[in-house]
Amino acid sequence: MNKIKMSFLVVLSSAFLLTGCASWNKTQKGAAVGTVAGGAAGAVIGRASDNTALGAIIGAAAGGAAGAVIGNQMDKQAEEIEKSVPDAKVERIGEGIVVEFSSNILFGFDESDLSSDAKRNLDKLVVVLENYADTNIEIQGHTDSKGSEAYNQNLSEQRADMVSRYLSANGIAYSRLDVKGFGETAPKYENDTANGRAQNRRVEFLITANEKMKAEAKKEASN
């Protein structure tokens, strides 16, 4: 299949997923996501929706019956995080989990050093992450649109890196962690209100299956 045809199929399939998956349950989403064109579809969907978490999770999906198995495991992990870390916002997406912390829970204003409350919250999250060792964790830093783009980019990277360092120092294998700063480029909320800007100042954890989990899920799905 040539590149033009592949690109057309990716865009068409992405549009279908964006418009159709809202009514699906979690298992259906897990089975469908990733069956079209893997990482390429994830990249297209991520750009189309301006949602960095969605794009990354779809790009990491196994898809098919294995995706349904992974989705079930992610359901359990998400439930544990919700119970253990009440200050976090937990969302199940496809075959992954997004854990969102408002920056004011983790950091002081305009700072990148973790507060005492932040460490207590992260300690609770570490316990759950250790119980699900076959997952990868992308840590994303985000800011609002106040200040210069360069300053916001640097602050988002520093905050994501600080969180990664803390997790690594407290038992989470460094190989599981990936750090990205997006500055003000990926808002989830309105930047023209104080409340919206506060919510855009956030750190997100994107939890997805690693290759071992995917292999085991495919094996289980084939039995």
Secondary structure, 3 states (H helix, E strand, C coil): CCHHHHHHHHHHHHHHHHHHHHHCCHHHHHHHCCCCCHHHHHHHHHHHHCCHHHHHHHHCCCCHHHHHHHHHHHHHHHHHHHHHCCCCEEEEECCEEEEEEEHHHHECCCCCCECHHHHHHHHHHHHHHHHCCCEEEEEEEECCCCCCHHHHHHHHHHHHHHHHHHHHHCCCCHHHEEEEECCCCCCCCCCCCHHHHHHHCEEEEEEEECHHHHHHHHHHHHC
